[in-house]
Amino acid sequence: MNVTVIPADKFIQVDGVGFEPVEFEYDEGVHAIQWDGVNGHIEFVTSDGGIMTTPVSQMEVQPYVDAWQAEKARLDALENAQAEEDETQQRIAEIQDLLVVNDLASVRPLRAKIAGTATPEDDARLAELEEQAQALRAELATFTAQLEIL
């Protein structure tokens, strides 16, 4: 595991993926930390503006790795929540489109009913369309409530 920490930028990179963890305290005297999974070093800023290097252990690097992992988990959860919301929004749009199609399919049998020329098939079709519409409205209500929770 390769780790790079740049405290001035509040940046931690693990195996090439970097984040700025929102909740982590950095030692401002540290210029950078490099760790290759076995060996590493800390670069300290000296009072004259130079850099002093000292070896670093995994124990010293681990809090930074833990902060990186926590931030990655937080960002993954946000991404998953957004994906779920996007899927819900997409399904809501599909249901709304299906309800429009359902309403349009009802026009001919309703017109026949009003004209007094409805057949038993027209009545059956209207009943079927109403049943479909009720199921779609129930599903729509569920997804709408789900969005309010998100």
N, C-alpha and C positions, 0 to 999 in steps of 0.2 A: 504494500500500500504506500503510494507516494503522497506525501502531505506537504503543502506549502501554506504558510501563514504570513500574512502581511498586515500587522496590526494597524498601521497608519491608514490603511484602506478598509480596515475591519473585514478582511477577506480571508476565507479559508478554502483551500482547494484540496480535494482528495481524488486521486487517480484521474486527474484532468478535468474534474467537474468542480466549479467554484461557486460559492455562495457568500453572501454577507449576512451571517446569522443575526437576527434581530435582537436576541437576548444573550449577549456574551460580553464578558469583561476582558479587555486586552491589557497586557502590560505595555504601557506606552514607551518604556525603555527598550523594548525589543524592536529591532528593525525588520527582521524576518526569521522564519524558522523553515528549515528544509529537512525532510525525513524521507528516506527511500524504503522504509519498511524494516530496515536492519540498522542503518546508521543515519546520523544526521547532525545538524549543528544549528545553534541559535546565533543570530547576528545581533549584537547589542550596539546601540548608538553611544559613542563615548562623549565625554564633555567637550572635546574639541571638534565634534562633528564627524569623527571617523567611525569606523565599524570594528568591533572586536568580536571574534568568533570563538565559540566554545561548544564542545560536543553536547548533544541532547539525547535523552533516553526516551523510550517509548512511553514511559510513565508521564514524562513532561509533555509529550505530544498528545496523549490520549484525551485530555479535556477539550482540545481543539477538534479532535475527531468526533467526540461526543456531541459537541455543539454543531458541527457540520451535519451529523446524522439527524439530529433533532430538527435542524432547518430543512433538510431534505424531506423528512417525514411530513413536516408542516406544509411545504410546497406541494408535495405529492397529494396530500389530503385536499388542498385547495384545488388542484388540477382535477382530481377525481370528482369533487363537488361540482365544479364547473361543467365537467363532461356530463354528469348526471342531470344537471339543470338544462343543458343543451338538448339532451335526449328527451327530457320531459317537454320542453318547448316544441321540439320537432313533433312529438306525438300529439300534443295539443293542436298544432296546426293541421296534422293529418286528420284528426277527429273532426275538426271544424269543417274541413273540406268534405269529409264523408257525410256530415250532416247536411251540407248544401246539396250534395248529390242525392241524398235521401229525399230532401224536400222537392227537388226537381223531379224525381221519379214518382212522387205522389201526385203531381199535377194532373196527369192523364186520367188516373182512376177517380180522382176527386171531381174532375170536370164531368166525367160520365155519371157520377153520383148526383151532381147538381142537375144535370140534364135529364135525369131519370132513366138513363140507359145503362146503368151499371150492371155488370154481370157478377156472378159469384166469384169469378176470378179477380175482378176489380176489388171486391170487398176483402178477399184473402190477401191480395197484394197490399192493400192499405194497412191491414192488420200486421202483415209481415214488416212493412216499412216502419210502422209505429213501434213495433217491438225492437227493431234494429236501432231506431232513434233513441229509445229509452236506454238501451244498453250503452250506446255511445255517449249520451248525456251523463250517465252514471260514471263511466270511465273518465269523462272530461272533468267531472266534479272531483274525482279522486286525484287526478293529476294537478288540478288547480290548487287543491288543498296541499298537495305535496310541495308545490312551488312556494306556497306561503311559509312552509316549514324551512325550506332551503334559504 
